[in-house]
Amino acid sequence: MDKKRKMRIVLDFLKRRYGERSTVALKRRNDLFELLISTVLSQRAKDETTEVVSTRLFSIVKTPEDIVRLDRAKLEALIRPSGPFRQKAGRIKEISRILVKEYKDSFPKTREELMRLPGVGPKTADIVLSYGYGKPVIAVDVHVEVCSKRLGFAGRKAKYEEIRNSLESLVPAKERLFINTGFVNFGKEICLTRKPRCPICGLKSVCEYHAHTYKKL
């Protein structure tokens, strides 16, 4: 099947199942800052843990200036459940210092600017651009990667940029804000990373993984 036709089937299915959720571009510097730091905290951490830790942190601090002033030990204690908390604390401190020094009342607006910040890679930058600024880019997290490869939109060994470029070539700009949330929800509910729930999947008729796996049985 043509990949664009398959993507249309996938998008329509995800919209029916989860609703056509869209993101609203954030207007305030502090909202963008919270999104950025929460995404840094999410690295190597479960979504549920990230939400709890982020809520706790931002009940105490609101701005990069607040982080700069916050005692390092206090910051580490606040984010401790998020995994490698000492490393993350160092990155968060340095990100905040750079934002205070170089951006003052503004915020990085491009992928290149964001990726110059410590601990900010392509995924984190794309999340800020997509969820923060409402730009038509697709952030590739683990769920997006797994779903894309199983459905056949990217090769098994494809890396971040290849997956992102493949998806963006298939998804119209106005729908790119949705594909991340759609695949995240689908990945948590049906297309589980370790063991997908293929028998109850509504996309098995267009899924290469399903065709390959069940052909062997």
ABEGO torsion letter per residue (X at the ends): XBAAAAAAAAAAAAAAAAEBBBBBBBABAAAAAAAAAAAAAABGBBAAAAAAAAAAAAAABABAAAAAABBAAAAAAAAAAAEBAAAAAAAAAAAAAAAAAAAEABBBABAAAAAABBGBBAAAAAAAAAAAAGBBBBBBBAAAAAAAAAAGABBAABBAAAAAAAAAAABBAAAAAAAAAAAAAAAAAABBAABBBAAABAAAAABAAAAAAAAAX
